[in-house]
Amino acid sequence: RRWELYVYFSPETPSLRTVVLRLSKSYGAGGYPGNNRNVIPHFNFKALNCELLSITRTGEETRDFTFIHDTVQALLLASKHADAIGATYNVASGVETKITDLVKAIIRVCSSSSQIEYLKRREWDTVTRRCADISAIKALGYAPTTRFDEGLALTYRWFKANNIYQFKPI
């Protein structure tokens, strides 16, 4: 995270008021499907088109998904809080979700007939569990309010309302 060094230097430069926010798997309206993009729009697109949903590894791996409204709440909070200047914060839900549970929830929300396939691990993908420690940003008043199932339902409605599932992924 070499780029963060610039932010850490900024307290020495009073005209630069900076904060580092490490966003964890934000999803919601505006998330378009495509290769090397967030997994939730990718799986939504495939589920809405009743395509096969591929999970690499066992599906027991976890990630910390954050609904976009909670991400925006953290961005606004950090931008207005004087104590945040020069600090680093994890922006996340603080909740681990198994990838298999994510895929099953998307199939359920989309009322899809998609099936799940499990593929071998990608060489570069070595992290099995990821859940951010959000205690520092909570001290600024951050409190994620969107339950995972609620966020998935809102994301699905946005996909449907904007016909995102009918377009070729970018």
C-alpha positions in Angstrom: 0.0 0.0 0.0 2.6 2.4 -1.1 0.1 5.0 -2.2 -1.1 5.4 1.4 2.4 6.8 2.3 1.3 10.0 0.5 -1.7 10.3 2.9 0.5 9.6 5.9 2.8 12.4 4.8 -0.1 14.9 4.4 -0.5 15.8 8.0 2.9 17.5 7.6 1.3 19.5 4.8 -1.6 21.5 6.4 -3.3 22.3 3.0 -3.8 18.5 2.4 -6.5 17.1 4.7 -6.6 13.4 3.9 -7.8 10.1 5.3 -7.4 6.5 4.1 -10.5 4.5 3.7 -10.1 0.8 2.9 -13.4 -0.2 1.3 -14.4 -3.9 1.6 -16.5 -5.3 -1.2 -19.0 -2.5 -1.7 -22.1 -3.6 -3.7 -25.5 -2.2 -4.7 -27.0 0.1 -7.3 -24.4 1.1 -9.9 -22.4 -2.1 -9.7 -22.1 -3.5 -13.2 -21.2 -7.1 -14.0 -18.0 -8.0 -15.8 -14.7 -9.8 -15.6 -12.5 -8.7 -12.7 -15.4 -6.7 -11.2 -17.3 -7.2 -7.9 -18.7 -10.7 -7.5 -22.2 -9.6 -6.5 -23.1 -7.9 -9.8 -21.4 -10.8 -11.7 -23.5 -13.4 -9.9 -26.7 -11.3 -10.2 -26.2 -11.1 -14.0 -25.6 -14.9 -14.3 -28.5 -15.7 -12.0 -31.0 -13.5 -13.8 -29.9 -15.2 -17.0 -30.2 -18.6 -15.3 -26.5 -19.3 -16.1 -24.1 -21.5 -14.2 -22.6 -19.8 -11.2 -19.0 -20.7 -10.7 -17.3 -20.7 -7.3 -13.6 -21.2 -7.1 -12.4 -23.4 -4.2 -14.9 -24.8 -1.7 -17.3 -21.9 -1.2 -16.5 -22.0 2.5 -14.2 -19.0 2.0 -15.6 -15.7 3.4 -15.6 -12.1 2.5 -17.0 -8.9 4.1 -19.6 -7.3 1.8 -20.7 -3.7 2.4 -23.9 -2.2 1.0 -23.2 1.0 -0.9 -25.4 3.1 1.5 -23.2 2.1 4.4 -20.0 2.8 2.4 -21.3 6.3 1.6 -22.2 6.8 5.2 -18.6 6.1 6.1 -17.2 8.3 3.4 -19.3 11.3 4.5 -18.5 10.7 8.2 -14.8 10.5 7.6 -14.8 13.6 5.4 -16.5 15.7 8.1 -14.7 14.3 11.2 -11.6 16.3 12.3 -10.2 13.3 14.1 -10.1 11.3 10.8 -7.5 13.5 9.2 -4.3 11.5 8.6 -5.9 8.2 9.9 -6.7 4.9 8.2 -10.1 3.2 8.5 -11.6 -0.1 7.3 -15.0 0.5 5.8 -17.0 -2.8 5.9 -19.9 -4.5 7.5 -17.8 -6.4 10.0 -19.6 -9.6 9.0 -18.1 -12.6 7.3 -20.2 -14.2 4.6 -19.4 -17.6 3.0 -19.3 -17.4 -0.8 -21.6 -20.4 -1.0 -24.1 -18.6 1.2 -23.8 -15.5 -1.0 -24.5 -17.5 -4.2 -27.5 -19.4 -2.7 -28.9 -16.0 -1.5 -28.6 -14.5 -4.9 -30.2 -17.5 -6.5 -33.1 -17.2 -4.0 -33.5 -13.4 -4.4 -33.4 -13.7 -8.2 -35.8 -16.7 -8.2 -33.2 -18.3 -10.5 -32.8 -21.8 -11.7 -29.0 -21.4 -11.9 -26.9 -24.2 -10.7 -23.6 -23.9 -8.8 -20.3 -25.4 -10.0 -17.1 -25.5 -7.9 -13.8 -24.9 -9.7 -10.2 -25.3 -8.5 -8.5 -22.4 -6.7 -6.9 -19.7 -8.7 -3.2 -19.5 -8.0 -3.3 -15.9 -6.9 -6.3 -16.4 -4.6 -4.8 -17.5 -1.3 -7.1 -15.7 1.2 -9.7 -18.0 2.8 -11.2 -15.6 5.3 -11.7 -11.9 5.2 -13.6 -9.8 7.7 -12.6 -6.3 8.4 -12.0 -4.8 11.9 -14.3 -1.7 11.8 -13.8 -0.7 15.5 -11.7 2.4 14.5 -14.4 3.9 12.2 -17.1 2.9 14.6 -15.4 5.2 17.1 -16.2 8.0 14.7 -19.9 7.0 14.7 -20.0 4.6 11.8 -22.7 2.0 12.1 -23.6 -0.2 9.1 -27.3 -0.5 9.0 -28.1 -2.6 5.9 -28.6 -6.3 6.5 -27.0 -8.5 3.9 -30.3 -10.0 2.6 -31.8 -6.5 2.4 -28.8 -5.2 0.4 -29.0 -8.1 -2.0 -32.8 -7.5 -2.5 -32.2 -3.8 -3.2 -29.4 -4.7 -5.6 -31.6 -7.2 -7.4 -34.4 -4.6 -7.8 -31.9 -2.1 -9.3 -30.7 -4.7 -11.7 -34.3 -5.5 -12.8 -35.4 -1.8 -13.0 -32.5 -0.9 -15.2 -32.5 -4.1 -17.3 -28.8 -4.6 -16.4 -29.2 -8.4 -16.9 -30.0 -7.9 -20.5 -26.7 -6.2 -21.4 -23.4 -7.7 -22.2 -21.1 -7.4 -19.1 -18.3 -4.8 -19.4 
